[in-house]
Amino acid sequence: MVEKRSAEETSKSSPPFLRSKAGGRSSGGSVQSVERAFAILRSLSSSPAGISELARRTDLPTSTVARLLATMDDLGAVARADGANEYRIGPFVEEIAGTVSPVQRLIAAARPPMESLVEVVSEAVGLAVPTGYDMHYIDQLECPNPVQVRDWTGERVPMHVVSSGYVIMAQWSDEAVERYMVRDHEAYTKRTVTDPARMRSRIAKVAVDGYCWTLEEYAENICSIAAPVFDASGSAVAALHIHGPGFRFPPEDVQGVSDALLNHAALISRRLGYDWRR
């Protein structure tokens, strides 16, 4: 026989966010408060802020922000930043975040900008992370075009055959690049660049341009462009890329595509805490 627990016992054993002070049902006002609380948390995830700044960022009344911060402070969702009049993400939220893998956090941060980029360029958009000397494709969003490229999610590809690999290598030290150059470089198509001198030249150009095109170097009739994504420490942790069939990609507006890619990669980097003013 299962022993029934009282509402009070259930409340005491639940995490802070699931406890109701009144022990009653949620109301429409409670839902609105939750939405506003998450708006504040989303803003604090980018940087600590005071009440007035958070009110400006979230477009909420100052009194509402102050009330919600006081409640979330009691629950551990936010905390005072070094005793100042600013707030930061609190220990309870950090504890929850710690249960999510880095790849899941990266995908969560990248998804909204990726969705936006698909709408802008009307081509498939993907995300890849460096794994040793390979690029591991971890996410991809399809485009509305009737002719699609296949989903590369889960694939691991040598860095020298894809645009994503070049934008990561462009962030490496000269010594790290040279360690890659002395390796064997397999040609995946007749267009794959395998000559170390040409690879060095391309890496140098990517370091200046901020992006890289590869044209049918990994697969026939598939072209791609990629740009790096940086985390809060300034490390290149991923590459955002666009790829499509060679008969329509690159499009005539090549500059428009590269600008859109760079803007959306920068947006993901900001969502990861990267400060472009550094």
N, C-alpha and C positions, 0 to 999 in steps of 0.2 A: 504494500500500500504506500502511495506517494504522499508524504507529509506536505500539507499546504502551508505556504508561508504567508505571513501577513504583509499588507502593503508597506508597512513601516520597515519590516525586515528586508523586503525586496529593494526598497529605496536605499537603505543603508549599504547594501552590498553592491549596488550599481556604481558605475563610473560617475564622476561629478556631473558630466553633461547630461546624463540620463535621469538625474534626480529632479523631481519637481518639488519646490518649496511647499506648495499647497497639496501635493500628492494627488492632484486631480488631472483631468484631461487637458490636452493642448487646445488652445483656441486659435482663431484667426490671428489675433494679436500676437500670440506666441510664435506662430509661423513667421510673421513679419519681423519679430525680434531676432529669430534665428537667422533670417536672411540678412538682416543688418549686421548681426554679429559676425557672420562670415565675410561680409564686405569689409569690415574692420580688420579681420584676420588676414584677408587677402592683401590688404594694403600694407599691413605690418610685415608680411612675408618679404616685401621688397626692401624695407628699411624701417628702423624705429621712428616713432613720431609722437608728438604731443597731441592733446585733445583738439586744439584748433586746427592743426595740420591735418589730422584724420578727418575732421568735419569737412574740410575743404576737399580732400581726396575722394571721400565717399558721398559728398553732397548730402550729408545728414546734419540735422540741427546739433549744435554744440552740446546742448543739454542731453540729447539722446546718446551721443557718443560717450559723454561722461558717465551716464548711468550704465550703459552696457560695459564700459571698461571696468567700472567698479565691480560689477557682477562677475565678469570674466577673470578679473584679478583674484577674486575670492575662490574661483574654481580652478585656478592655475592655467587658464587658457592664455592669459597675458601676464606680463610681469613688468615692473619698473625697470628701465634701462639704467643700471648702475646708480640707482637712487635718484636719478634726475626726474624731470617732469615729462619724460618721454616713456613710451611703452614699447615693448618688444614681444615677440612670440614667447609664450610661457612654457613651463616645464611639461605640462600635461600634453600640449600639442606636440612638443618635441618628442615626447615618449611615443605618441602615436606615429609620428613621422619616422621614428627609428625602426618601426616594424615594416616599412616599405623599402624595397630594394632600390639601389641607385638607378637602375634601368627603368623601373616603374616611375620613379620621381621624374626622371628625364623625359619620358614619354608624356607624362601628365603635364609637364611644363611646356612641351613642344606642340601638343595636339592643337590648341586653339590657333596659334600662328600657322601651323601646317594647313589647317582647314581654310584659313584665310588665303594662303598662298595658292592652294588649288583653285579657288574661285578667281584669283587674279590671272593665273597663267593657263588654266584649263589643261594641265598635264598632271601626271602622277607625281606626288611629292613624298619623299622618304627621309628617314633618319638612320644614320649609321654611327657606330662607335668603334674606336680602335681597339683591337685585341691582338697584342703582339704585333706582327707585321701584316695583319689582315684587317679588313673592315668588316664588321658584323652588322648586317642590316636588321634593325630592331623594330621598325614600324614603317608602314606605307599607307597612304591614302590615295584612292583611285580618283580619276578625273571623269567628267561627264562625256568625254569623247567616245564614240562607238568603237573605235579602234584603240585598244588598250595595250600597254606593256604588262608583262606578267608581274605578279607580286614577288619581290625579292626577299621579303621578310624571312629571317632565319638563315639566309645565305652568308657565308664567309668568303671574302674575295681578297687576293693579294692587293696591297695598296697601289702598286704601279699600274694597275689596269682600270682603275676607276677614279673619277674626279674627286670623290670623297677622300680617297687615300692621299691624293696630292695636297689637298688643303690641310690635312693633318700633318703631313711631312713638312710643309712649309713653316710650321710652328716649331720644328725640332732644331736642335743645335747642329752645327756643321758636323760634329763627330757622330751624332746619331744618324744623320743622313748618310754619311759615308759607310756606316755599318750596314745600312740597307743596300747601298750600291754594290757591295762586294758579294751579295747573295746572287743565286741563280734567279733569273727573271723569265718566267714562262710567258710566251705569247699566246693569248686567248683568241685573237683574230689576226689577220694580216696587217691591221692598223695598230696593234699594241706596241707601245714604245718600250723597248727593252735595252736600248743603249744608255749606259750610265750618264754620258755627257748630255744627251738630250733630256734625260730625266732631271739632271741638276739644273739645266736651263729652264725647264718648265717650273720646277719648284721655286726658283728665283723670281720668275714672273708672277707666280701665284702669291708670293710674299708681298709683292707690290700691288697687284690688282685686288687681292682679297677673295678671289674666286677662281675656279678652274673648269674648263670645258674638256670633255673627252668625247671623241666622235667615233663610235663603233669600235671601241678598243676592248670592251669586255664581251660584247655580243654583237653580231651582225645586225645592222639597221637600228641599233639603240644608241642614242646620244644622251649625254647628261651634263649638268652643271652643278657644282657644289660650292658651299661656303662653310667656314668653321663656326662652331658654337662654343662659347667660353663659359666657364663656371665662375663662381665668386672669387676664386683664387687667381683667375686669369689663365687657367689651363684650357687648352682646346680639348674638350671632352667628347665632342661629337661633330658630325658633319650633316648639314641640311642639304638635300639635293633634289633636283627636278630631273626627271628623265622621260623621254618619249621616243616614238618611232622616227627614224631618220627622214622620212618623206615630209614631215611637218615640223620637226624639231632638230636644230634651232629654228625659230620662226624668223620672219623679217625683222621684227623689233628685238634684236639681240640685246641691245642696251637696256630696254625695258625689262626684259627677263632677269638680267643680271642685277639690276637695281632692286627689283622686287625681292629677289632671293637674298641679297645682302640686308635689306631692311627687315625681312622676317627672321633671318638668322640672328640679327642684332636684338630683335624683340625676344626671342627665346633666351638669348644670353642674359638680357636684363631680368627675365623671369627667374633665371638661375642665380641672380644676385651679382652679375658682372657689372662693374662700374666703368663705362666707356670714357670717363674723364681721367682715368688713371694714366 
